[in-house]
């Protein structure tokens, strides 16, 4: 599932490629993904409208138009692809938005877990999918003290807590593994038991890992590409994720894996003692 660095990478590319363009075509090809609006309704709301920008909140991408917000969640396999001259939609393309210069933006999603929903302009706090999201991990709202206030109220394992979108918006499984290794915290440690030094390390690691992944264009392990079809390269820098039985880059202990909350969890049993 695309996490914050991947969605932010897509956001930057989409904003650069389509901001200021007017919508000339709307095709809804997948009713399961596009929620609450028929093709006719989408056309009525979007045709002739200008794209003013592209925003992100957590793992959500938001296309902002003259009088609409188009909310996009990529689910497990969703992607946006920009075509400069238009092209025949691939199989599993659910939405095509064409622009006045004949370019197009395609939403493609083989597993159909993604969702697209149209809203009138309104504050994010009034959009149900965004209203309960926690602070942005790279924003000023998440100091190490605020992080401590949020996690110390919870007895769940710290890995599950930092992946909880109501606690922090945007962190998923890949980066949770990397953040906890970077901060030398065992993924199973109860969040409420973290010490002040551990909280400070965790806060620093969240910023370091996410910023590093954004600089590399995200992680492309299976299918992630940005809107221009470029792969990210952070997969080449992963320290523990996907490295079962590989050597820890710090101490050469073999990396272990266990399932937590239905997700694969990788850690070094020496560097991340519980």
C-alpha positions in Angstrom: 0.0 0.0 0.0 1.4 3.4 -0.9 2.4 5.3 2.3 3.1 8.9 2.9 6.4 9.1 0.9 4.8 7.5 -2.1 1.6 9.6 -2.0 3.7 12.8 -1.6 5.9 11.7 -4.6 2.8 11.3 -6.7 1.3 14.6 -5.4 4.4 16.6 -6.5 4.4 15.1 -9.9 0.6 15.5 -10.4 0.6 19.1 -9.3 3.4 20.0 -11.6 1.8 18.2 -14.6 -1.9 19.3 -14.3 -2.2 22.4 -12.2 -3.9 25.2 -14.2 -5.3 22.9 -16.8 -9.1 22.7 -17.5 -10.9 19.4 -17.5 -12.3 18.5 -21.0 -13.2 14.8 -20.5 -14.4 12.5 -17.6 -14.8 8.7 -18.0 -15.8 6.6 -15.1 -14.9 3.0 -15.9 -15.1 1.4 -12.5 -18.1 2.0 -10.3 -16.7 0.1 -7.3 -13.7 2.5 -6.9 -15.6 5.8 -7.7 -18.0 6.2 -4.9 -21.2 8.3 -4.7 -21.2 9.8 -8.2 -22.2 8.4 -11.6 -20.3 9.3 -14.7 -23.0 11.9 -15.6 -22.7 13.5 -12.1 -18.9 13.5 -12.3 -19.1 15.2 -15.7 -21.5 17.8 -14.6 -19.3 18.7 -11.6 -15.9 18.5 -13.4 -16.1 19.4 -17.1 -14.7 22.8 -17.9 -13.3 23.3 -14.3 -9.7 24.2 -13.8 -7.3 22.3 -11.6 -5.9 24.6 -8.9 -3.6 22.3 -7.1 -2.9 18.9 -5.6 -2.8 18.3 -1.8 -2.1 15.4 0.5 -3.4 14.5 3.9 -1.9 11.3 5.4 -2.2 8.7 2.7 -4.9 10.6 0.8 -4.4 12.6 -2.3 -6.7 15.5 -3.0 -7.2 17.1 -6.4 -8.4 20.7 -5.8 -10.5 22.3 -8.5 -12.4 25.6 -8.9 -15.3 24.3 -6.9 -14.5 20.6 -6.0 -12.2 18.4 -4.1 -11.5 14.9 -5.5 -10.4 12.6 -2.8 -8.2 9.6 -3.8 -7.1 6.7 -1.6 -4.8 4.2 -3.4 -5.7 1.2 -1.4 -3.3 -1.7 -2.0 -2.5 -1.3 -5.7 -3.9 2.0 -7.0 -1.9 4.4 -9.1 -2.2 7.6 -11.1 -0.6 7.8 -14.5 -0.2 10.9 -16.6 -0.3 10.6 -20.4 0.9 13.7 -22.3 -1.1 13.0 -25.4 -3.8 10.6 -24.2 -3.7 6.8 -24.5 -5.9 3.8 -24.5 -6.7 3.0 -20.8 -5.1 -0.2 -19.5 -7.1 -3.0 -18.0 -8.2 -2.1 -14.4 -8.4 1.7 -15.2 -11.3 3.1 -13.2 -11.2 6.8 -14.0 -9.9 8.9 -16.8 -9.7 12.7 -16.6 -8.8 14.5 -19.8 -7.5 18.1 -20.1 -7.7 20.9 -22.6 -4.2 20.1 -24.0 -5.2 16.5 -24.8 -3.2 15.1 -21.8 -4.9 12.6 -19.5 -4.7 11.3 -15.9 -5.6 7.7 -15.4 -6.5 6.0 -12.1 -5.5 2.3 -12.3 -6.2 -0.3 -9.6 -6.1 -4.0 -10.2 -7.2 -5.0 -6.7 -9.9 -2.3 -6.5 -9.3 -1.5 -2.8 -8.7 2.2 -3.6 -11.5 4.7 -3.4 -12.3 8.0 -5.2 -14.9 10.4 -3.9 -16.0 13.9 -5.1 -16.7 16.6 -2.5 -17.6 20.3 -2.8 -14.9 22.7 -1.3 -14.8 22.3 2.4 -12.3 22.2 5.3 -10.6 18.8 5.7 -12.1 18.5 9.1 -15.5 18.2 7.5 -14.5 15.4 5.2 -15.3 12.0 6.9 -12.2 10.2 5.7 -9.9 13.0 6.9 -11.7 14.2 10.0 -10.1 11.7 12.5 -6.6 11.6 11.1 -3.7 12.3 13.5 -1.1 14.9 12.9 1.2 14.9 9.9 4.5 13.2 11.0 6.6 15.9 9.3 4.5 18.8 10.5 5.0 21.1 13.4 2.1 19.6 15.3 4.1 16.4 16.0 6.8 17.3 18.5 8.4 14.5 20.6 6.3 15.7 23.5 3.0 15.5 21.5 4.1 12.1 20.3 4.7 11.0 23.9 1.2 12.2 24.9 -0.4 10.2 22.1 1.5 6.9 22.5 1.8 6.8 26.3 -2.0 6.5 26.6 -1.9 3.2 24.7 -0.9 -0.3 25.8 -0.8 -1.8 22.3 2.6 -2.6 20.8 4.4 0.5 19.5 4.5 -0.7 15.9 0.7 -0.9 15.8 0.3 2.5 17.5 2.5 4.4 15.0 0.6 2.7 12.2 -2.7 3.9 13.7 -3.8 6.7 11.4 -5.7 8.4 14.2 -2.4 8.7 16.1 -0.1 9.7 13.2 -1.2 10.1 9.6 0.6 8.4 6.8 2.9 5.7 8.3 2.3 2.2 7.1 4.0 -1.2 7.5 7.2 -0.6 5.5 8.2 2.6 7.2 7.1 1.5 10.7 9.6 -1.4 10.5 12.4 1.0 9.4 11.5 3.7 11.9 11.6 1.3 14.8 14.9 -0.2 13.7 16.4 3.3 13.3 15.2 4.2 16.8 16.3 0.8 18.4 12.9 0.0 19.7 11.4 -3.5 19.7 8.1 -3.5 17.7 6.3 -5.4 20.4 7.2 -3.0 23.2 4.0 -1.6 24.7 3.7 2.1 23.7 2.9 3.3 27.2 6.3 1.8 28.4 8.5 4.0 26.1 11.0 6.0 28.0 11.7 9.7 27.3 15.0 8.9 25.4 13.1 6.3 23.4 10.4 8.8 22.5 13.0 11.3 21.4 14.7 8.7 19.2 11.4 7.6 17.8 10.4 11.2 16.9 13.8 11.8 15.2 13.6 8.4 13.3 10.1 9.2 12.0 11.3 12.4 10.4 14.6 10.9 9.2 13.1 7.8 7.5 10.1 9.5 5.9 12.2 12.4 4.6 14.8 10.0 3.3 12.1 8.0 1.5 10.6 11.1 -0.1 14.1 12.1 -1.4 14.3 8.7 -3.1 10.9 9.0 -4.7 9.4 6.3 -2.4 9.8 2.6 -2.2 9.1 0.4 -5.3 9.0 -3.2 -4.1 6.2 -4.5 -6.3 4.4 -2.0 -8.5 4.7 1.6 -7.2 5.5 4.2 -9.8 4.9 7.9 -9.8 2.6 9.7 -12.2 5.3 9.7 -14.9 6.0 6.0 -14.5 9.2 6.4 -12.5 10.1 3.9 -9.9 11.2 5.0 -6.4 14.6 3.8 -5.1 14.2 3.7 -1.3 13.9 -0.1 -1.5 17.7 -0.1 -2.0 18.2 1.6 1.4 15.8 -0.6 3.5 17.6 -1.8 6.6 15.3 -4.6 7.9 12.0 -4.7 5.9 11.9 -7.8 3.6 15.4 -8.9 4.9 14.4 -12.1 6.8 17.6 -14.0 7.8 19.7 -11.2 6.3 22.4 -9.7 8.6 21.6 -6.6 10.6 23.6 -3.7 9.1 24.7 -2.7 12.6 25.6 -5.9 14.5 25.3 -8.7 11.9 22.7 -10.6 13.9 20.2 -12.3 11.6 17.0 -10.3 11.0 13.8 -12.0 12.3 10.2 -11.7 11.2 6.9 -12.3 12.9 3.3 -11.4 12.1 1.8 -8.6 14.1 -1.7 -7.4 13.4 -1.7 -9.4 10.2 1.4 -7.6 8.9 5.0 -8.8 8.5 7.2 -7.3 11.1 11.0 -7.3 10.7 13.5 -6.5 13.5 16.9 -7.2 14.9 16.6 -9.1 18.1 19.9 -7.7 19.3 19.6 -4.0 18.4 15.9 -3.9 19.3 15.8 -5.7 22.6 12.3 -5.7 24.1 
